Amino acid sequence: MKNLNNKELLLLSFMLFSMFFGAGNLIFPAFLGRASGEEMVIALIGFIITAVGLPILGVMTIANTGSIQTLGSRVHKSFAFFFPLVIYVSIGPGLAIPRAGTIAYEMGMKPFLPSSSLLLGIYTIIFFALVLWLSLSPSKLVDRFGKLLTPILLSLILMIFVKSLITPLGNFQQAEEVYQRNTFFKGFLDGYQTMDALAALVFGIFVANAILAKGVQEPKKVSKYMMIAGLGAGTLLASIYAILAYLGASSSSIGTANNGTDVLTIVMSTLFGEFGTLLLGVLFTLACLCVSIGLIISCSQYFSTLFTFLSYKGWATLLTIVSLAIANLGLNQILAFSSPLLGFIYPMAVVLIVLGLFDRTLRYRTSVYRYAVIFSGLFSFFETINTVFLNKKLDAVLSLFPLYEAGVGWVVPALLGIAVGFLFSSSLSSEEEKRLSS
């Protein structure tokens, strides 16, 4: 029986880390550090719980259940088809991949050239051609990420951190008001915004395939190695977030920053001068490249299995072309569409992840899955409608739900759905529960 050695597990963890670590993972912790200042440590703990904890729990959930489709089938067989499809489209060619290509241009090329849609087009053609080339051989991805891309990415961040210790940026300042009132919970919500829990549901099956490609066939060992890789990637993510938050907090006395990009620009220009802008561009480009490759591979494997009229390479080519076209709409247009869509589907994904950790206990209680997803999904639907179409006219009603103002008003409906599901399932036999999900 094949076993993975420590080196293979380390490379697997490096690969998963690179697939998670995109531009948003650079921006959010840096801005959190600057805004929280002297309260950085407490805010960072909250951030890590959601920005690292949820994604790693997502990987563990897939290791536990086998796939997102299996997990979705606990709700209903139709949900098991449509919900993963929405996630793959959203986290792939419909949003995350085009956004990565556009951000890579904004940070890696735009600072050195005049703003031009033609230049954006040329840059994204080159960027996505490279993504496609590196995606056509997914079996080599562990080595490419583990031996090359991840070490370069980590080395760049470590170099920036060491430079900040040799030539300190400045002192931590007083936290902004919002971080003074509820420091931990604000950090908790900031981590929720990284949306990596969705990526975990997408990447989980790819990590399993990578382990199978190494010759490991025993399901229990595949699950075990997935969990080890998840914990390894989580440790790296938490360490990098701590460094970025420290850099942000150290820069809080320098200049003015409205977002994480501004923070990192201040940090890099202060530490390295004009060379810092170039170095920051390389860092963003590399992070966006890694995420795009991982998403193209994961989505292509999924679609080639679901819709067999195209091969893996055919889907990889098609998804790359679609991502290229959407990327040229511009970052603002992509972000305007992304927030409402992700706000709708993310709560249901979190509910599935949490319930999936207890899948062996809940397997025959499909009512628990069903009502928890329905209640959280309905709340998220009305919240999205309220934000996008009604100019928040329903705030008076929705604010009656605890935690709504904090942005997680769906939690109470989800808990209520779990309670209703348990009550309903207690009156049914396991066979009746099974029939409900078919």
SVG drawing of the C-alpha trace seen along z (x, -y; Angstrom):
<svg xmlns="http://www.w3.org/2000/svg" viewBox="-43 -61 61 63">
<polyline fill="none" stroke="black" stroke-width="0.4" points="0.0,0.0 1.3,-3.4 2.1,-5.9 3.1,-9.6 6.4,-10.6 6.9,-13.9 8.4,-15.6 5.3,-14.7 3.0,-15.9 4.9,-19.2 4.7,-19.7 0.9,-18.9 0.5,-21.6 2.5,-24.1 0.2,-23.4 -3.0,-23.9 -1.6,-27.1 -0.8,-28.6 -4.3,-27.7 -5.9,-29.6 -3.5,-32.5 -4.7,-35.1 -4.7,-38.9 -7.5,-39.2 -5.4,-37.2 -2.7,-39.9 -5.1,-42.9 -7.4,-42.0 -4.9,-41.2 -2.8,-44.2 -5.7,-46.6 -6.9,-44.8 -3.5,-45.4 -3.4,-49.1 -7.0,-49.7 -6.7,-47.8 -3.3,-49.2 -2.6,-48.5 -5.5,-46.0 -4.0,-44.1 -3.4,-40.8 -7.0,-40.4 -8.4,-41.4 -6.0,-38.9 -7.2,-36.0 -10.7,-36.7 -9.6,-37.0 -7.6,-33.7 -10.6,-31.8 -12.7,-32.6 -10.0,-33.2 -8.1,-30.0 -10.4,-28.0 -13.4,-27.8 -11.4,-26.9 -9.5,-24.2 -12.7,-22.9 -14.0,-22.9 -11.1,-20.7 -11.8,-18.4 -15.5,-18.2 -14.7,-17.1 -12.2,-14.6 -15.0,-13.3 -17.8,-13.2 -16.0,-12.6 -17.2,-15.5 -19.4,-18.6 -22.0,-16.7 -22.2,-14.0 -22.6,-16.7 -25.3,-18.4 -27.2,-15.2 -27.9,-15.3 -30.2,-18.2 -31.7,-16.9 -30.5,-15.4 -31.4,-18.5 -29.5,-20.7 -26.6,-18.4 -26.5,-19.2 -27.3,-22.9 -25.5,-24.3 -22.0,-22.9 -22.6,-24.2 -23.3,-27.7 -20.2,-27.5 -17.9,-26.3 -19.2,-29.0 -18.9,-31.7 -15.5,-30.8 -14.2,-30.0 -14.8,-31.6 -17.7,-33.8 -15.8,-35.7 -12.7,-34.7 -10.5,-33.8 -11.3,-37.0 -10.9,-39.1 -7.4,-37.5 -6.3,-38.4 -7.6,-42.0 -6.0,-42.5 -2.7,-41.1 -2.8,-43.8 -3.9,-46.6 -1.0,-45.9 1.7,-44.3 1.5,-46.4 -0.8,-49.5 1.6,-51.4 4.2,-51.5 2.0,-52.2 -0.7,-54.6 -4.3,-53.3 -5.6,-51.6 -8.1,-49.0 -5.8,-47.8 -3.0,-47.2 -5.4,-45.4 -6.3,-43.1 -2.7,-42.4 -1.7,-41.7 -4.6,-39.4 -4.0,-37.4 -0.4,-36.8 -1.5,-36.1 -4.2,-33.6 -2.1,-31.9 0.4,-31.2 -2.4,-30.0 -3.7,-27.6 -0.2,-26.2 0.4,-25.5 -3.1,-24.0 -2.9,-21.5 -0.8,-19.1 -2.6,-19.0 -0.5,-16.0 2.5,-18.2 0.9,-20.9 2.2,-19.5 5.7,-19.8 5.3,-23.2 3.6,-24.8 5.5,-22.9 9.0,-23.2 8.8,-26.6 5.8,-28.9 5.1,-28.6 8.7,-28.9 9.1,-32.1 5.9,-33.5 6.9,-32.7 10.4,-34.0 9.2,-37.4 6.9,-37.8 9.6,-36.7 12.1,-39.2 9.6,-42.0 9.1,-41.0 12.8,-40.8 13.4,-44.2 10.6,-45.7 12.5,-44.4 15.8,-45.8 14.3,-49.2 11.1,-49.5 8.2,-51.2 6.8,-53.0 4.8,-52.5 1.4,-50.9 -1.3,-53.6 -4.6,-53.7 -7.2,-51.4 -10.0,-52.9 -13.3,-53.3 -14.9,-50.2 -12.0,-48.1 -12.2,-49.7 -15.8,-48.7 -15.6,-45.0 -12.1,-44.1 -12.4,-40.4 -15.7,-40.2 -14.7,-42.8 -11.6,-40.7 -13.9,-37.6 -16.1,-39.3 -13.1,-40.6 -11.9,-37.0 -15.3,-35.9 -14.9,-38.3 -12.0,-36.4 -14.6,-33.8 -12.0,-31.0 -14.6,-28.6 -16.1,-28.4 -12.7,-27.7 -12.2,-24.9 -15.2,-23.1 -13.8,-23.5 -10.2,-22.5 -11.0,-19.6 -11.7,-17.1 -8.5,-18.3 -6.4,-17.6 -8.0,-14.1 -7.1,-13.5 -3.5,-14.7 -3.2,-12.1 -4.7,-9.4 -2.3,-10.2 0.6,-9.5 -0.7,-5.9 -2.7,-6.2 -5.9,-4.3 -7.2,-3.5 -10.1,-6.0 -9.2,-6.4 -5.6,-7.3 -6.8,-9.8 -8.9,-11.5 -6.1,-11.5 -3.6,-13.0 -6.2,-15.7 -6.6,-16.7 -2.8,-16.9 -2.4,-19.0 -5.3,-21.2 -3.6,-21.7 -0.3,-22.4 -1.8,-25.0 -3.7,-26.5 -0.5,-26.9 1.2,-28.7 -1.8,-31.0 -2.0,-31.9 1.7,-32.7 1.5,-34.9 -1.6,-36.7 0.3,-37.5 3.2,-39.0 0.9,-41.1 -1.1,-42.3 2.1,-43.3 3.2,-45.2 -0.1,-47.0 -0.1,-47.9 3.5,-49.2 2.6,-51.5 -0.4,-53.0 1.5,-56.2 2.5,-56.7 0.3,-58.3 -3.4,-57.6 -4.8,-54.3 -8.4,-53.6 -7.9,-49.9 -5.4,-47.0 -3.8,-47.9 -3.0,-51.3 -1.5,-49.8 0.8,-47.5 1.8,-50.3 2.8,-52.4 4.7,-49.5 6.6,-48.6 7.5,-52.2 8.7,-53.0 10.8,-49.9 12.2,-49.6 11.5,-52.9 10.6,-52.7 11.8,-49.1 9.0,-48.3 6.3,-49.0 7.9,-46.5 8.3,-43.9 4.7,-44.4 3.6,-43.9 5.5,-40.6 4.0,-39.5 0.4,-40.2 1.0,-38.6 2.4,-35.4 -0.4,-35.1 -3.1,-35.7 -1.3,-33.3 -1.3,-30.5 -5.0,-31.0 -6.0,-31.1 -4.2,-27.9 -5.7,-26.0 -9.2,-27.2 -8.9,-26.4 -7.8,-22.9 -10.4,-22.3 -13.3,-23.7 -12.1,-21.8 -12.0,-18.5 -15.5,-19.2 -17.1,-20.2 -15.4,-17.4 -16.9,-14.9 -20.4,-16.6 -20.5,-17.5 -18.6,-14.9 -19.0,-16.4 -15.6,-18.2 -12.4,-16.7 -10.5,-18.1 -8.2,-20.0 -11.3,-21.3 -12.9,-22.6 -9.6,-24.1 -9.3,-26.0 -13.0,-27.1 -12.9,-28.3 -9.7,-30.2 -11.2,-32.0 -14.3,-32.9 -12.2,-34.2 -10.1,-36.2 -13.3,-37.9 -14.8,-38.7 -11.5,-40.0 -11.5,-42.7 -14.8,-44.1 -12.6,-45.7 -12.2,-45.2 -15.1,-47.6 -17.7,-45.8 -16.5,-42.4 -16.6,-43.4 -20.0,-45.1 -21.5,-41.7 -19.5,-39.6 -20.5,-40.9 -24.3,-40.1 -23.7,-36.7 -21.2,-35.6 -23.3,-37.1 -26.2,-34.8 -24.3,-31.5 -21.7,-31.8 -23.9,-31.3 -25.3,-28.0 -21.8,-26.9 -20.7,-27.6 -23.8,-25.7 -22.9,-22.7 -19.3,-22.8 -20.2,-22.8 -22.9,-20.1 -20.5,-18.0 -18.1,-17.7 -20.7,-15.7 -21.9,-13.9 -21.5,-10.4 -23.9,-11.4 -26.3,-13.4 -26.2,-11.2 -29.7,-9.9 -31.1,-13.2 -31.5,-14.9 -34.1,-17.1 -31.4,-18.8 -29.4,-19.6 -32.4,-20.6 -34.0,-23.1 -30.7,-24.6 -29.9,-25.3 -33.4,-26.5 -33.6,-28.9 -30.1,-30.3 -30.6,-30.5 -34.0,-32.3 -32.5,-34.9 -29.5,-35.5 -31.8,-35.7 -33.9,-38.5 -30.8,-40.2 -29.4,-40.2 -32.6,-41.5 -32.7,-44.2 -29.2,-45.4 -29.2,-45.1 -32.8,-46.1 -34.6,-47.7 -31.9,-50.1 -32.1,-48.5 -35.8,-49.2 -36.1,-45.9 -33.5,-46.8 -36.1,-47.5 -37.4,-43.9 -34.1,-42.1 -32.4,-44.0 -34.8,-42.1 -32.5,-39.1 -29.5,-39.1 -26.1,-39.8 -27.7,-41.3 -25.9,-44.6 -22.6,-42.6 -23.3,-41.0 -24.0,-37.5 -27.8,-37.6 -28.2,-34.2 -26.6,-32.5 -29.8,-32.5 -32.1,-31.2 -29.5,-28.4 -29.6,-27.4 -33.4,-27.5 -33.3,-25.3 -31.1,-22.8 -33.5,-22.7 -36.6,-22.3 -34.7,-19.6 -34.0,-17.6 -37.6,-17.9 -38.9,-16.8 -36.4,-13.9 -37.2,-12.5 -40.7,-11.6 -39.4,-9.8 -37.5,-6.5 -34.1,-6.5 -35.7,-5.0 -38.2,-7.8 -35.4,-10.3 -33.5,-8.7 -36.6,-9.0 -36.9,-12.7 -33.5,-13.4 -34.2,-11.5"/>
</svg>
